[in-house]
Amino acid sequence: MAGASPAMTIPERGGLFFILSKTVGVLLLPTTFLIVLGLAGALLAMTRFALIGRRLMIAAIVLLALAAFSPLGNILLYPLESRFPAWDAARSGPPDGIVVLGGPIDVDLSVAHDTPVITAAADRLIAAAELGRKYPNARIVFSGGSPNLIDNDAREADYAALIFESLGVDRSRLIMDRRSRNTYENALFSKQLAAAKAGERWLLVTSAFHMPRAIGLFRKAGFAVEPYPVDWRVGRSAADILSPAEYAGDGLRRTDTAVREWLGLVAYWLAGRTSALFPGP
């Protein structure tokens, strides 16, 4: 791709990095890892390694409880979410374009019900639509294909276009990236589709916890964007950060989300695909 960093090349479908992220990456998430650990312990408990098996089961239960009910998820998320401040319109001029990263729309459910189904991070779409109305001359790139390991014809971008139109954004302003499967490809294909000219200012809209990884990848791709974080999961005060989860599912979800981001930062840095281990302003 013309103008791209030599380290950032257009990926092929089914690339090794993508496959590993959907297999090994999922297995390393706390919830999955600890369940597998507990099951391994249960199997060992029926063998001559019963003592080791019982200890593994106890460790898995204790660590699952810690991830579910302690403020661990908040503590891990806070440095990610606070890395970039909220975008200040008063200190910045109107943007020439807006890049919105996919993730809010569940492609499989949308296909099943024949309508867009948003399951998470709806702020990305709402904030982008609001920016689109506030800055009517700004182009909007939505980057989201299919995140599934086993690909099909459904693409998040197709349903996102319908949502943007329902929120008052004219389809003629939309540039839809249907190919991206992960943040690395978001950066590559968004740069290609935006074709930003020298001096143009582009905003990047994504969840606050995801912004460090996204910014690092966009910088490495040579696409200068300004962070517009949304979809915060943790408050700013110490009481918010140290507050235990009320429901086990919420605590596990926050812990998994945070660990996935930290693992992603390390993996992309080791692969040479990001500008820094922990990108900042």
Backbone torsions as a table, in degrees:
resi	resn	phi	psi	omega
1	MET	NA	128.0	-177.1
2	ALA	-60.5	134.5	174.9
3	GLY	84.8	-6.9	-178.4
4	ALA	-81.0	153.4	174.5
5	SER	-62.0	145.0	179.7
6	PRO	-57.2	-27.5	-178.2
7	ALA	-79.2	-11.7	-176.1
8	MET	-110.5	96.6	-178.3
9	THR	-110.4	154.3	-179.8
10	ILE	-64.9	121.8	-176.8
11	PRO	-77.5	158.8	174.2
12	GLU	-97.1	154.0	176.3
13	ARG	-58.5	139.9	177.3
14	GLY	73.5	23.8	179.0
15	GLY	-59.8	153.5	-175.8
16	LEU	-59.9	-42.4	-178.5
17	PHE	-61.1	-42.5	179.5
18	PHE	-64.8	-44.0	-179.6
19	ILE	-62.6	-43.4	179.2
20	LEU	-63.9	-37.8	-179.6
21	SER	-65.3	-30.1	-178.5
22	LYS	-90.5	-7.0	-179.9
23	THR	-118.1	-74.3	-179.8
24	VAL	-61.1	-41.2	-179.8
25	GLY	-59.3	-41.2	179.4
26	VAL	-68.5	-39.5	-179.7
27	LEU	-66.0	-25.4	-179.0
28	LEU	-84.0	-9.6	177.3
29	LEU	-65.4	141.4	-174.0
30	PRO	-51.2	-47.3	-176.9
31	THR	-60.2	-49.8	-179.7
32	THR	-65.1	-47.1	-176.7
33	PHE	-60.6	-43.8	-176.8
34	LEU	-72.6	-32.8	174.7
35	ILE	-65.7	-44.4	177.5
36	VAL	-62.3	-39.8	178.4
37	LEU	-62.3	-43.7	178.6
38	GLY	-64.0	-41.0	178.1
39	LEU	-65.3	-39.3	177.5
40	ALA	-62.9	-39.5	177.7
41	GLY	-64.2	-40.2	179.2
42	ALA	-63.0	-38.8	178.7
43	LEU	-68.6	-42.3	179.7
44	LEU	-66.4	-29.9	-179.3
45	ALA	-63.6	-18.1	179.8
46	MET	-96.4	8.8	-179.8
47	THR	-119.7	-171.4	178.2
48	ARG	-72.2	-5.5	176.0
49	PHE	-99.7	36.7	-174.5
50	ALA	-58.9	-40.1	-178.5
51	LEU	-62.2	-44.9	177.7
52	ILE	-62.6	-41.8	-179.9
53	GLY	-60.5	-44.3	179.7
54	ARG	-64.5	-39.2	178.6
55	ARG	-65.7	-38.6	177.0
56	LEU	-64.3	-41.4	178.9
57	MET	-64.0	-42.7	178.6
58	ILE	-63.3	-44.8	179.5
59	ALA	-61.0	-42.8	-179.2
60	ALA	-63.4	-43.1	-179.1
61	ILE	-65.8	-44.1	-179.3
62	VAL	-64.1	-45.4	-178.7
63	LEU	-68.7	-35.7	175.1
64	LEU	-62.9	-43.0	177.9
65	ALA	-62.7	-39.9	178.1
66	LEU	-62.2	-46.3	179.5
67	ALA	-67.0	-31.2	-175.4
68	ALA	-80.8	-41.2	-169.3
69	PHE	-115.1	-14.7	179.7
70	SER	-86.4	170.4	176.4
71	PRO	-79.9	17.4	-177.0
72	LEU	-53.8	-46.6	-179.7
73	GLY	-60.4	-42.3	178.2
74	ASN	-62.2	-44.0	-178.2
75	ILE	-62.8	-37.7	179.0
76	LEU	-75.7	-31.2	-178.9
77	LEU	-78.2	-34.4	-171.5
78	TYR	-56.8	-47.2	178.9
79	PRO	-60.5	-32.4	178.7
80	LEU	-69.7	-46.9	-175.5
81	GLU	-71.6	-28.1	-177.1
82	SER	-93.5	1.8	-176.0
83	ARG	-65.4	-38.1	179.8
84	PHE	-120.3	131.1	179.3
85	PRO	-72.7	163.2	175.4
86	ALA	-61.4	145.0	-179.9
87	TRP	-66.5	133.5	-178.0
88	ASP	-107.1	105.3	-178.2
89	ALA	-64.1	-30.6	-177.4
90	ALA	-67.3	-26.5	-178.0
91	ARG	-99.5	0.8	-177.8
92	SER	-130.4	150.7	175.7
93	GLY	-81.7	175.1	179.9
94	PRO	-63.5	136.9	-179.8
95	PRO	-75.2	152.3	175.1
96	ASP	-86.4	-20.9	-179.2
97	GLY	-160.0	163.7	-177.8
98	ILE	-135.5	126.3	174.1
99	VAL	-105.9	127.3	-179.8
100	VAL	-116.5	124.8	179.7
101	LEU	-85.6	141.7	179.6
102	GLY	-71.2	175.1	-178.1
103	GLY	138.2	-32.6	-177.7
104	PRO	-68.6	-29.4	-169.8
105	ILE	-98.3	129.1	174.1
106	ASP	-85.8	108.4	-174.3
107	VAL	-63.3	-44.9	-176.4
108	ASP	-64.9	-43.2	177.7
109	LEU	-67.0	-36.2	178.4
110	SER	-62.8	-40.2	177.0
111	VAL	-66.1	-44.5	-176.7
112	ALA	-62.0	-35.9	-176.5
113	HIS	-104.5	-0.3	177.8
114	ASP	56.2	39.4	176.3
115	THR	-161.6	152.5	179.8
116	PRO	-61.5	130.7	178.2
117	VAL	-120.2	115.4	179.4
118	ILE	-97.4	124.1	-177.4
119	THR	-113.8	-13.2	-179.1
120	ALA	-165.1	158.8	171.3
121	ALA	54.1	39.9	179.1
122	ALA	-61.8	-23.1	-180.0
123	ASP	-56.9	-29.9	-179.4
124	ARG	-60.8	-45.2	-178.7
125	LEU	-73.2	-42.4	-178.1
126	ILE	-64.6	-46.4	-179.6
127	ALA	-64.0	-40.9	179.7
128	ALA	-64.2	-41.3	178.1
129	ALA	-64.6	-40.4	178.3
130	GLU	-63.5	-43.5	176.6
131	LEU	-62.9	-38.6	179.4
132	GLY	-61.8	-39.3	178.5
133	ARG	-72.5	-36.2	-178.6
134	LYS	-71.9	-33.3	-179.3
135	TYR	-122.1	82.6	-171.9
136	PRO	-66.2	-14.3	179.3
137	ASN	-93.8	-4.7	-178.0
138	ALA	-80.3	135.5	173.3
139	ARG	-79.7	152.6	-178.1
140	ILE	-124.8	121.6	175.2
141	VAL	-106.4	119.9	172.2
142	PHE	-103.4	124.3	-175.3
143	SER	-113.5	105.2	179.9
144	GLY	-171.7	114.5	176.4
145	GLY	-105.1	-122.5	177.6
146	SER	-115.1	121.5	179.8
147	PRO	-84.1	1.1	-174.1
148	ASN	-75.2	141.6	176.6
149	LEU	-64.6	-42.1	173.6
150	ILE	-93.9	109.1	-171.3
151	ASP	-76.0	152.9	170.9
152	ASN	-140.3	-171.7	-175.3
153	ASP	-83.5	-11.1	-177.2
154	ALA	-74.1	138.9	-179.7
155	ARG	-134.1	138.2	-179.6
156	GLU	-61.3	-36.5	-177.8
157	ALA	-59.1	-34.0	-179.4
158	ASP	-63.3	-41.3	-180.0
159	TYR	-78.2	-31.0	177.9
160	ALA	-62.2	-37.1	179.0
161	ALA	-59.8	-40.1	178.6
162	LEU	-65.0	-39.6	180.0
163	ILE	-67.0	-44.7	179.1
164	PHE	-59.7	-42.6	178.4
165	GLU	-62.5	-40.1	179.5
166	SER	-67.7	-22.3	178.6
167	LEU	-94.1	9.3	172.7
168	GLY	93.4	14.1	178.2
169	VAL	-99.2	122.3	-177.6
170	ASP	-66.9	137.6	-176.9
171	ARG	-61.0	-27.5	-178.2
172	SER	-64.8	-18.6	180.0
173	ARG	-89.6	-9.8	-173.1
174	LEU	-90.6	136.4	172.1
175	ILE	-118.9	113.0	-170.9
176	MET	-104.0	121.7	175.4
177	ASP	-94.8	110.0	-178.1
178	ARG	-96.4	-2.5	-171.7
179	ARG	-95.2	-28.5	-170.5
180	SER	-65.0	134.1	177.6
181	ARG	-112.9	-18.4	179.8
182	ASN	-150.8	-179.3	-174.2
183	THR	-67.7	-33.7	176.6
184	TYR	-58.2	-45.6	179.5
185	GLU	-74.5	-29.9	172.7
186	ASN	-53.0	-47.7	-177.8
187	ALA	-65.2	-45.4	-177.8
188	LEU	-63.6	-51.8	-173.8
189	PHE	-75.8	-30.5	176.7
190	SER	-65.3	-42.0	177.5
191	LYS	-61.1	-42.2	-178.8
192	GLN	-64.1	-44.4	-177.0
193	LEU	-75.8	-36.3	-178.6
194	ALA	-69.4	-37.1	-178.2
195	ALA	47.0	51.4	-176.0
196	ALA	-62.9	135.9	177.9
197	LYS	-88.1	160.4	179.8
198	ALA	-57.4	132.6	178.5
199	GLY	90.7	-9.8	178.8
200	GLU	-74.8	149.5	179.0
201	ARG	-114.1	125.0	-179.3
202	TRP	-121.6	139.1	175.7
203	LEU	-96.8	148.5	174.1
204	LEU	-116.2	116.3	-178.7
205	VAL	-103.6	117.9	173.7
206	THR	-159.1	174.8	-179.3
207	SER	-63.0	144.9	-176.6
208	ALA	-57.7	-40.8	-178.6
209	PHE	-68.8	-21.8	-177.8
210	HIS	-92.9	-11.9	-172.6
211	MET	-62.2	-42.9	-180.0
212	PRO	-57.3	-45.8	-179.7
213	ARG	-65.0	-42.7	-178.6
214	ALA	-64.5	-45.3	-179.2
215	ILE	-62.1	-41.9	179.0
216	GLY	-60.1	-40.4	-179.7
217	LEU	-71.8	-39.6	178.1
218	PHE	-66.3	-39.7	177.2
219	ARG	-62.2	-43.7	179.8
220	LYS	-63.7	-33.1	178.6
221	ALA	-76.0	-10.5	-180.0
222	GLY	83.4	22.2	178.9
223	PHE	-110.9	104.0	-178.2
224	ALA	-75.4	116.1	178.9
225	VAL	-129.7	154.9	176.5
226	GLU	-103.0	130.5	-176.7
227	PRO	-68.3	133.5	174.1
228	TYR	-126.8	79.0	-175.3
229	PRO	-71.2	143.4	176.3
230	VAL	-142.0	-179.5	170.4
231	ASP	61.4	49.2	177.7
232	TRP	-68.8	147.6	179.4
233	ARG	-112.8	-13.8	-176.4
234	VAL	-131.6	141.8	177.0
235	GLY	-73.9	-179.4	-175.5
236	ARG	-94.9	-25.5	-174.1
237	SER	-79.9	160.0	177.9
238	ALA	-61.4	-35.5	179.4
239	ALA	-63.1	-38.8	178.5
240	ASP	-66.7	-44.8	-175.6
241	ILE	-66.5	-39.0	-175.1
242	LEU	-93.3	6.1	-179.9
243	SER	-75.3	129.1	178.4
244	PRO	-70.9	157.5	179.4
245	ALA	-70.9	139.2	178.8
246	GLU	-77.1	-36.4	179.8
247	TYR	-120.1	142.4	-178.0
248	ALA	-58.5	-41.2	-178.8
249	GLY	-61.1	-38.2	178.9
250	ASP	-65.5	-44.4	179.9
251	GLY	-63.8	-44.3	178.4
252	LEU	-63.8	-39.5	-179.7
253	ARG	-63.7	-44.4	180.0
254	ARG	-66.8	-40.0	178.9
255	THR	-64.8	-45.0	178.3
256	ASP	-61.5	-43.6	-179.3
257	THR	-60.3	-46.5	-178.7
258	ALA	-65.2	-46.9	-179.0
259	VAL	-62.7	-39.5	178.2
260	ARG	-60.1	-40.4	179.6
261	GLU	-67.8	-44.5	179.4
262	TRP	-64.0	-41.7	176.3
263	LEU	-62.4	-40.2	178.9
264	GLY	-63.1	-41.1	178.2
265	LEU	-60.6	-45.5	-179.3
266	VAL	-67.0	-44.5	-176.9
267	ALA	-64.0	-44.6	-179.6
268	TYR	-67.7	-34.5	178.4
269	TRP	-67.6	-43.7	178.6
270	LEU	-63.8	-32.2	180.0
271	ALA	-82.6	-3.7	179.9
272	GLY	73.2	24.4	-175.8
273	ARG	-101.0	-2.8	-178.5
274	THR	-126.1	160.4	-174.7
275	SER	-77.4	-21.6	-178.2
276	ALA	-160.5	162.1	178.0
277	LEU	-63.9	-41.2	179.3
278	PHE	-135.7	79.3	-176.2
279	PRO	-56.3	142.7	178.9
280	GLY	-134.4	-177.4	179.7
281	PRO	-58.3	NA	NA
